[in-house]
Amino acid sequence: MEFLSDTVVLSRIQFALTAIFHMLWPVLTTGMAIYLVIVEGLWLKTRNRDYYYHARFWSKLYVLNFGIGVASGLPMEFQFGTNWAPFSEAVGDFFGSILGFEGSMAFMLEAGFLGIMLFGWERVNPRIHYLATIMVAFGANLSTFWILTANSWLQTPSGTELVNGKFIVNDYFQAILNPFMAKSFLHMFFATLETSLFVIGGISAWYILNQRHPAFFAKSFKIVLAATIAVTPLQIYIGHLSAEQVYHYQPTKLAAIEAKWETTPAGETADWTLLAFPNEKAQKNDWELSIPNGLGYVLEFKKQLSEPVLGLKAWKPEDRPRMVGLIYYAFRIMSGIGFFLAGLMLVSVFQWWRGKLSASEISQQRWLLRSWLLAAPLGYIAVESGWIVRCVGRQPWTVYGQVRTVDAASHLPPGEVLSSLLVFTTIYTILLISALYFGSKIIRQGPNLQLSIPGEEKQALETTPATHIPDSRPLETQQ
């Protein structure tokens, strides 16, 4: 239990806890906001009441996730000043301003229009309400952009110069448009969208399996399925492009991802380990299942490597990532889930093409619906695994190649950090239980199909013939 007396290790565990827990909530809100834009747009275009009820129902889950996300996200930013003060002082000129943009531009935009989206259905014009929904979705995904910009700069710092322990910004736009930014943002954008689609699809499948509004939820299931046709293959392709970035800019992380200990020179071939048992002490894999000459195809779609792939032994132990096994398997879990979801999409599309997803047939596809129910939490696991690869693989650096994690941590008594870690663990456990309780309650209650439709009552009065309007005068007056 030596880590209990190590401030840096405890601070890393605390930040990992807050980051992993917080990530659960914006993953769904950013993707579900786009779904809400779709269903509300379909309602405005077709005036089909089902799309209106879908917008009202799913927005309840949206606001639950939004609230928990806000509550769990605030401690993350406070930690930069408490547990990571030297880091904040070094990177504040750029990193701090980007986080400020996320709060002032993205979060405030999302929060400002959220009230109209939730409570303005019968108070504002439907098109104004739709604009509010669009702005909520835009704000949520703008938040993703700024967060990924900040984190990508830590991965590939550019546009700045480290002078006397402090980063001076020479080119602000170059720092924003750092080599990792674009593909990292797109990878996360499609990850949140894919996760949200499979959560909505899984919940819809649960309703259909239980014969609760099957025709109603068949609509949401098909909307989700249509969107996954584009999203799942794009996510796999962008994921490959992100891996190529690691290949070119972070060779130590690539070596850990592949549990590769020996260097392969350019122009040669290398095996790709599908599964392995990395042994950091012995600096080798105790066991591995390899595909001959496969690494070149994985990295470059060709047999021979055009660039050398450095093994972990090319660096001193203090200059390479630890927990190689965690990085290695987190990457494979993330990738495996991505391919599984793409396969589920293909099977579902085939059943749709066969006419098995019609309102009368979909309830009989129980194996397919159970597969979607199983897939609902997988996106979360993939996202969390991806962030483990991204951040643990960056070690021992906080700013890759320039600021070590051990130098970025505040000098605090270990007991204080341990106490705050236990407090956060307790609070987050309560928040998780509360979220699961209220989320399950929303799902058990189901959609309210008796809600009045904005504009329909007024339209009905205008189109009712005068002879059908009852005389409200007293009987003796009528006589």
C-alpha positions as CSV (number, residue, x, y, z in Angstrom):
1,M,0.0,0.0,0.0
2,E,2.9,2.3,-0.7
3,F,0.7,4.5,-3.0
4,L,-1.2,5.7,0.1
5,S,1.9,7.8,1.0
6,D,2.6,9.0,-2.6
7,T,0.9,12.4,-3.3
8,V,1.4,12.2,-7.1
9,V,-0.2,8.7,-7.3
10,L,-3.1,9.7,-5.1
11,S,-3.7,12.9,-7.2
12,R,-3.6,10.8,-10.3
13,I,-6.1,8.4,-8.9
14,Q,-8.4,11.2,-7.8
15,F,-8.3,12.9,-11.2
16,A,-8.9,9.5,-12.9
17,L,-11.9,9.0,-10.7
18,T,-13.4,12.4,-11.4
19,A,-12.7,12.1,-15.1
20,I,-14.1,8.6,-15.6
21,F,-17.2,9.4,-13.6
22,H,-17.8,12.8,-15.3
23,M,-17.3,11.3,-18.8
24,L,-20.4,9.1,-18.3
25,W,-22.8,12.0,-18.6
26,P,-21.7,14.4,-21.3
27,V,-21.2,11.4,-23.6
28,L,-25.0,10.9,-23.6
29,T,-26.0,14.6,-23.6
30,T,-23.9,15.6,-26.6
31,G,-25.2,12.8,-28.8
32,M,-28.8,12.8,-27.5
33,A,-29.0,16.5,-28.2
34,I,-28.5,15.8,-31.9
35,Y,-31.2,13.1,-31.7
36,L,-33.6,15.6,-30.2
37,V,-32.9,18.0,-33.1
38,I,-33.8,15.2,-35.5
39,V,-37.1,14.1,-33.9
40,E,-38.3,17.7,-33.3
41,G,-37.4,18.5,-36.9
42,L,-39.4,15.5,-38.1
43,W,-42.4,16.7,-36.0
44,L,-42.2,20.2,-37.5
45,K,-42.0,18.8,-41.0
46,T,-44.6,16.0,-40.8
47,R,-46.7,17.1,-37.8
48,N,-46.7,13.4,-36.8
49,R,-47.6,13.5,-33.1
50,D,-45.3,10.5,-32.3
51,Y,-42.2,12.6,-33.1
52,Y,-43.4,15.3,-30.7
53,Y,-43.9,12.7,-27.9
54,H,-40.4,11.3,-28.6
55,A,-38.9,14.8,-28.2
56,R,-40.7,15.3,-24.9
57,F,-39.8,11.8,-23.6
58,W,-36.1,11.7,-24.4
59,S,-35.5,15.3,-23.2
60,K,-36.2,14.0,-19.7
61,L,-33.2,11.7,-19.9
62,Y,-31.2,14.5,-21.4
63,V,-31.8,16.9,-18.6
64,L,-31.0,14.2,-16.0
65,N,-27.6,13.6,-17.6
66,F,-27.0,17.3,-18.0
67,G,-27.5,17.9,-14.3
68,I,-25.3,15.0,-13.1
69,G,-22.7,16.1,-15.7
70,V,-22.5,19.6,-14.3
71,A,-22.3,18.4,-10.7
72,S,-19.5,15.9,-11.4
73,G,-17.6,18.2,-13.8
74,L,-16.9,21.1,-11.5
75,P,-14.4,19.2,-9.2
76,M,-12.3,18.4,-12.3
77,E,-11.5,22.0,-13.0
78,F,-11.0,22.8,-9.3
79,Q,-8.3,20.1,-9.2
80,F,-6.1,22.0,-11.6
81,G,-5.7,24.6,-8.8
82,T,-5.5,22.3,-5.9
83,N,-3.8,19.1,-6.9
84,W,-2.0,20.3,-10.0
85,A,-1.0,23.9,-9.2
86,P,2.5,23.8,-10.9
87,F,0.8,22.4,-14.0
88,S,-1.8,25.2,-14.0
89,E,0.9,27.8,-13.5
90,A,2.9,26.5,-16.4
91,V,0.1,26.1,-19.0
92,G,-2.4,28.6,-17.8
93,D,-1.9,31.2,-20.6
94,F,-3.2,28.7,-23.2
95,F,-4.8,25.8,-21.4
96,G,-6.7,28.0,-18.9
97,S,-8.1,30.2,-21.6
98,I,-9.4,27.2,-23.6
99,L,-11.2,25.9,-20.5
100,G,-12.6,29.4,-20.1
101,F,-13.9,29.3,-23.6
102,E,-15.6,26.0,-22.9
103,G,-17.4,27.5,-19.9
104,S,-18.3,30.9,-21.2
105,M,-19.0,30.0,-24.9
106,A,-20.2,26.4,-24.9
107,F,-21.6,25.6,-21.4
108,M,-23.4,28.9,-21.1
109,L,-24.9,28.6,-24.5
110,E,-26.2,25.1,-23.8
111,A,-27.5,26.1,-20.3
112,G,-29.0,29.4,-21.6
113,F,-31.3,27.7,-24.2
114,L,-31.9,24.6,-22.1
115,G,-34.8,26.3,-20.2
116,I,-36.6,27.2,-23.4
117,M,-36.1,23.7,-24.8
118,L,-37.6,22.1,-21.6
119,F,-40.3,24.5,-20.6
120,G,-41.1,26.5,-23.7
121,W,-43.2,24.0,-25.7
122,E,-46.4,25.9,-25.2
123,R,-44.9,29.3,-24.4
124,V,-42.9,30.1,-27.6
125,N,-43.4,29.6,-31.3
126,P,-42.5,26.0,-32.4
127,R,-39.8,27.3,-34.7
128,I,-38.3,29.4,-31.9
129,H,-38.4,26.3,-29.7
130,Y,-36.7,24.3,-32.4
131,L,-34.0,27.0,-32.6
132,A,-33.4,26.6,-28.9
133,T,-33.0,22.8,-29.3
134,I,-30.5,23.4,-32.0
135,M,-28.5,25.8,-29.9
136,V,-28.5,23.3,-27.0
137,A,-27.1,20.7,-29.3
138,F,-24.6,23.1,-30.7
139,G,-23.5,24.2,-27.3
140,A,-23.1,20.7,-26.0
141,N,-20.9,19.7,-29.0
142,L,-19.0,23.0,-28.9
143,S,-18.0,22.0,-25.3
144,T,-16.6,18.8,-26.7
145,F,-14.6,20.8,-29.3
146,W,-12.9,23.0,-26.6
147,I,-12.2,20.1,-24.2
148,L,-10.6,18.1,-27.0
149,T,-8.6,21.1,-28.2
150,A,-7.2,21.6,-24.7
151,N,-6.4,17.9,-24.3
152,S,-5.0,17.6,-27.8
153,W,-2.6,20.4,-27.0
154,L,-1.3,18.4,-24.1
155,Q,-0.7,15.5,-26.5
156,T,1.0,17.5,-29.2
157,P,1.9,21.0,-27.8
158,S,2.5,23.6,-30.6
159,G,2.3,27.3,-31.0
160,T,3.9,27.8,-27.6
161,E,7.4,28.0,-26.1
162,L,8.4,26.8,-22.6
163,V,10.4,29.6,-21.0
164,N,11.5,29.4,-17.4
165,G,8.9,26.7,-16.6
166,K,6.0,28.6,-18.2
167,F,4.5,28.2,-21.7
168,I,4.4,31.4,-23.7
169,V,1.9,31.5,-26.6
170,N,3.6,32.5,-29.8
171,D,0.8,31.5,-32.2
172,Y,-2.6,31.1,-30.6
173,F,-4.3,29.6,-33.7
174,Q,-1.4,27.1,-34.2
175,A,-1.8,26.0,-30.6
176,I,-5.6,25.5,-31.2
177,L,-5.0,23.7,-34.5
178,N,-2.4,21.4,-33.0
179,P,-1.7,18.1,-34.9
180,F,-4.0,16.1,-32.7
181,M,-7.0,18.5,-32.6
182,A,-9.1,17.8,-35.7
183,K,-9.1,14.0,-35.7
184,S,-9.4,13.8,-31.9
185,F,-12.5,16.0,-31.9
186,L,-14.1,14.1,-34.7
187,H,-13.3,10.8,-33.0
188,M,-14.9,12.0,-29.8
189,F,-17.8,13.6,-31.6
190,F,-18.7,10.3,-33.3
191,A,-18.0,8.3,-30.1
192,T,-20.6,10.4,-28.2
193,L,-23.1,10.2,-31.1
194,E,-22.6,6.4,-31.5
195,T,-23.0,5.8,-27.8
196,S,-26.2,7.9,-27.6
197,L,-27.7,6.1,-30.6
198,F,-27.1,2.7,-29.1
199,V,-28.4,3.8,-25.7
200,I,-31.6,5.1,-27.4
201,G,-31.8,2.0,-29.5
202,G,-31.3,-0.2,-26.5
203,I,-34.0,1.5,-24.4
204,S,-36.4,1.4,-27.4
205,A,-35.6,-2.4,-27.7
206,W,-36.5,-2.8,-24.0
207,Y,-39.9,-1.2,-24.5
208,I,-40.6,-3.4,-27.6
209,L,-39.5,-6.6,-25.8
210,N,-41.9,-5.8,-23.0
211,Q,-44.7,-4.9,-25.4
212,R,-45.0,-1.3,-24.2
213,H,-45.8,1.0,-27.1
214,P,-44.1,-1.2,-29.6
215,A,-45.2,0.8,-32.6
216,F,-44.2,4.0,-31.0
217,F,-40.7,2.9,-30.1
218,A,-40.2,1.1,-33.4
219,K,-40.0,4.6,-34.8
220,S,-37.1,5.7,-32.5
221,F,-35.4,2.3,-33.2
222,K,-35.5,2.9,-36.9
223,I,-34.3,6.5,-36.6
224,V,-31.4,5.3,-34.6
225,L,-30.6,2.5,-37.0
226,A,-30.7,4.8,-40.0
227,A,-28.2,7.1,-38.2
228,T,-25.8,4.2,-37.3
229,I,-25.5,3.3,-40.9
230,A,-23.3,6.4,-41.3
231,V,-21.9,6.8,-37.8
232,T,-20.4,3.3,-37.1
233,P,-18.2,3.0,-40.2
234,L,-17.1,6.6,-39.9
235,Q,-16.1,6.1,-36.3
236,I,-14.0,3.1,-37.2
237,Y,-12.3,5.0,-40.0
238,I,-11.6,8.1,-37.9
239,G,-10.3,5.8,-35.1
240,H,-7.8,4.5,-37.6
241,L,-6.7,8.0,-38.5
242,S,-6.3,8.8,-34.8
243,A,-4.1,5.7,-34.4
244,E,-2.0,6.9,-37.3
245,Q,-1.4,10.2,-35.4
246,V,-0.1,8.2,-32.4
247,Y,2.2,6.3,-34.9
248,H,3.7,9.6,-36.1
249,Y,3.7,11.8,-33.0
250,Q,3.7,9.5,-29.9
251,P,5.8,6.5,-30.5
252,T,6.0,5.5,-26.9
253,K,2.3,5.3,-26.7
254,L,2.1,3.2,-29.8
255,A,4.7,0.8,-28.4
256,A,2.5,0.4,-25.3
257,I,-0.7,0.0,-27.3
258,E,1.0,-2.9,-29.2
259,A,3.0,-4.2,-26.3
260,K,6.0,-4.0,-28.6
261,W,9.4,-4.2,-26.9
262,E,11.8,-4.5,-29.8
263,T,12.3,-1.9,-32.6
264,T,11.3,-2.7,-36.2
265,P,13.3,-0.7,-38.7
266,A,11.7,1.0,-41.7
267,G,11.3,-1.2,-44.7
268,E,10.8,-4.4,-42.7
269,T,7.7,-6.3,-41.6
270,A,6.5,-6.9,-38.1
271,D,3.9,-9.2,-36.5
272,W,0.8,-7.8,-34.9
273,T,-0.1,-9.2,-31.5
274,L,-3.8,-9.8,-31.3
275,L,-3.6,-10.8,-27.6
276,A,-0.6,-10.8,-25.3
277,F,0.5,-10.9,-21.6
278,P,2.9,-8.0,-21.3
279,N,5.6,-8.4,-18.5
280,E,7.1,-5.0,-17.7
281,K,9.7,-6.3,-15.3
282,A,11.1,-8.8,-17.9
283,Q,10.5,-6.3,-20.8
284,K,8.8,-8.9,-22.9
285,N,5.4,-10.6,-23.5
286,D,5.1,-13.8,-21.5
287,W,2.6,-15.1,-24.1
288,E,1.2,-13.7,-27.3
289,L,-1.1,-14.5,-30.2
290,S,0.3,-12.8,-33.3
291,I,-0.7,-12.3,-36.9
292,P,2.4,-12.6,-39.1
293,N,3.4,-9.4,-40.9
294,G,0.2,-7.8,-39.6
295,L,1.5,-4.6,-38.0
296,G,2.2,-2.9,-41.4
297,Y,-1.4,-3.6,-42.6
298,V,-2.8,-2.3,-39.3
299,L,-0.8,1.0,-39.4
300,E,-0.4,1.6,-43.1
301,F,-2.5,-0.9,-45.1
302,K,0.6,-2.4,-46.5
303,K,3.1,-5.2,-45.6
304,Q,6.3,-3.3,-45.1
305,L,6.6,-0.3,-42.7
306,S,7.6,3.0,-44.3
307,E,8.8,4.3,-40.9
308,P,10.5,2.6,-38.0
309,V,8.3,1.4,-35.1
310,L,10.2,1.8,-32.0
311,G,9.9,-0.7,-29.2
312,L,9.6,0.2,-25.5
313,K,13.2,-0.8,-24.9
314,A,14.3,2.2,-27.1
315,W,13.6,4.4,-24.1
316,K,14.7,4.4,-20.5
317,P,12.1,2.9,-18.1
318,E,11.4,6.4,-16.7
319,D,10.7,7.8,-20.1
320,R,8.0,5.3,-21.2
321,P,4.5,4.6,-20.1
322,R,3.8,2.2,-17.2
323,M,0.8,-0.1,-16.9
324,V,1.5,-1.4,-20.4
325,G,-1.1,-4.2,-19.9
326,L,-3.8,-1.6,-19.1
327,I,-3.1,0.5,-22.2
328,Y,-2.8,-2.6,-24.4
329,Y,-6.1,-4.1,-23.4
330,A,-8.0,-0.8,-23.1
331,F,-7.2,-0.2,-26.8
332,R,-8.4,-3.6,-27.8
333,I,-11.6,-3.3,-25.8
334,M,-12.3,0.0,-27.4
335,S,-11.6,-1.3,-30.9
336,G,-13.5,-4.6,-30.4
337,I,-16.6,-2.7,-29.2
338,G,-16.4,-0.5,-32.3
339,F,-16.4,-3.5,-34.6
340,F,-19.1,-5.2,-32.7
341,L,-21.4,-2.2,-32.9
342,A,-20.7,-2.0,-36.6
343,G,-21.6,-5.7,-37.0
344,L,-24.8,-5.2,-35.1
345,M,-25.7,-2.4,-37.3
346,L,-25.2,-4.5,-40.4
347,V,-27.3,-7.4,-39.1
348,S,-30.1,-5.0,-38.1
349,V,-30.1,-3.3,-41.5
350,F,-30.3,-6.7,-43.2
351,Q,-33.4,-7.5,-41.0
352,W,-34.8,-4.1,-41.9
353,W,-34.3,-4.9,-45.6
354,R,-36.1,-8.2,-45.1
355,G,-39.1,-6.3,-43.7
356,K,-38.7,-7.7,-40.2
357,L,-38.6,-4.3,-38.5
358,S,-42.2,-3.3,-39.4
359,A,-44.5,-2.4,-36.5
360,S,-46.2,-5.8,-36.7
361,E,-42.9,-7.8,-37.1
362,I,-40.4,-6.1,-34.9
363,S,-41.7,-7.6,-31.6
364,Q,-40.8,-11.0,-32.9
365,Q,-37.1,-10.2,-33.5
366,R,-36.3,-10.9,-29.8
367,W,-32.7,-12.0,-30.4
368,L,-32.0,-8.8,-32.3
369,L,-33.7,-6.6,-29.7
370,R,-31.8,-8.3,-26.9
371,S,-28.5,-7.7,-28.8
372,W,-29.4,-4.0,-28.9
373,L,-30.2,-4.0,-25.2
374,L,-26.8,-5.7,-24.5
375,A,-25.1,-3.1,-26.7
376,A,-26.5,-0.1,-24.8
377,P,-23.7,0.2,-22.2
378,L,-20.9,-0.8,-24.6
379,G,-20.3,2.7,-26.0
380,Y,-19.6,4.0,-22.5
381,I,-17.0,1.2,-22.0
382,A,-15.4,2.0,-25.3
383,V,-15.2,5.8,-24.5
384,E,-13.7,5.2,-21.1
385,S,-11.2,2.7,-22.6
386,G,-10.2,5.2,-25.2
387,W,-9.5,7.9,-22.6
388,I,-7.4,5.5,-20.6
389,V,-5.3,4.8,-23.7
390,R,-5.1,8.6,-24.5
391,C,-4.1,9.7,-21.0
392,V,-2.4,6.8,-19.4
393,G,-0.5,6.2,-22.6
394,R,0.8,9.8,-22.5
395,Q,2.7,9.2,-19.2
396,P,5.1,10.0,-17.8
397,W,4.3,13.4,-19.3
398,T,1.5,15.8,-18.5
399,V,2.5,17.9,-21.5
400,Y,3.9,15.3,-23.9
401,G,7.7,15.5,-24.0
402,Q,8.0,18.7,-22.0
403,V,6.4,18.6,-18.5
404,R,6.6,15.5,-16.4
405,T,3.6,14.4,-14.3
406,V,5.7,14.2,-11.2
407,D,6.6,17.9,-11.7
408,A,3.1,19.0,-12.4
409,A,1.5,17.8,-9.1
410,S,1.1,20.1,-6.1
411,H,3.1,19.3,-3.0
412,L,0.3,18.3,-0.6
413,P,0.3,16.0,2.4
414,P,-0.8,12.5,1.2
415,G,-3.4,12.4,3.9
416,E,-5.2,15.4,2.6
417,V,-5.3,14.0,-0.9
418,L,-6.5,10.7,0.4
419,S,-9.3,12.4,2.4
420,S,-10.5,14.3,-0.6
421,L,-10.4,11.2,-2.7
422,L,-12.6,9.4,-0.2
423,V,-15.0,12.3,-0.2
424,F,-15.2,12.4,-4.0
425,T,-15.8,8.6,-4.0
426,T,-18.7,8.9,-1.6
427,I,-20.3,11.8,-3.4
428,Y,-20.0,10.2,-6.8
429,T,-21.4,6.9,-5.5
430,I,-24.5,8.9,-4.2
431,L,-24.8,10.7,-7.6
432,L,-24.5,7.4,-9.5
433,I,-27.2,5.7,-7.4
434,S,-29.4,8.8,-7.7
435,A,-29.0,8.9,-11.5
436,L,-29.7,5.2,-11.9
437,Y,-32.8,5.5,-9.7
438,F,-34.3,8.6,-11.5
439,G,-33.3,7.3,-14.9
440,S,-35.0,3.9,-14.3
441,K,-38.0,5.8,-13.0
442,I,-38.3,7.8,-16.2
443,I,-38.0,4.7,-18.3
444,R,-40.5,2.7,-16.2
445,Q,-43.0,5.6,-16.5
446,G,-42.6,5.7,-20.2
447,P,-43.7,8.5,-22.5
448,N,-46.8,10.6,-21.8
449,L,-48.9,10.2,-24.9
450,Q,-51.7,12.5,-23.5
451,L,-49.7,15.7,-23.7
452,S,-51.4,18.5,-25.7
453,I,-49.7,19.3,-29.0
454,P,-48.7,23.0,-29.4
455,G,-50.9,24.6,-32.0
456,E,-53.3,21.7,-32.4
457,E,-56.0,23.1,-30.0
458,K,-56.0,26.5,-31.6
459,Q,-56.2,24.9,-35.1
460,A,-59.1,22.7,-34.0
461,L,-61.1,25.7,-32.7
462,E,-60.4,27.6,-36.0
463,T,-61.6,24.7,-38.2
464,T,-64.7,23.8,-36.1
465,P,-68.0,24.9,-37.8
466,A,-70.0,27.6,-36.0
467,T,-73.0,25.2,-35.7
468,H,-70.9,22.9,-33.6
469,I,-70.0,25.5,-31.0
470,P,-72.3,25.0,-28.0
471,D,-74.3,28.0,-26.7
472,S,-73.0,28.9,-23.4
473,R,-75.8,31.4,-22.5
474,P,-78.3,30.5,-19.6
475,L,-81.3,28.4,-20.8
476,E,-83.8,31.2,-20.1
477,T,-81.8,33.6,-22.2
478,Q,-81.7,31.2,-25.1
479,Q,-85.5,30.8,-24.9
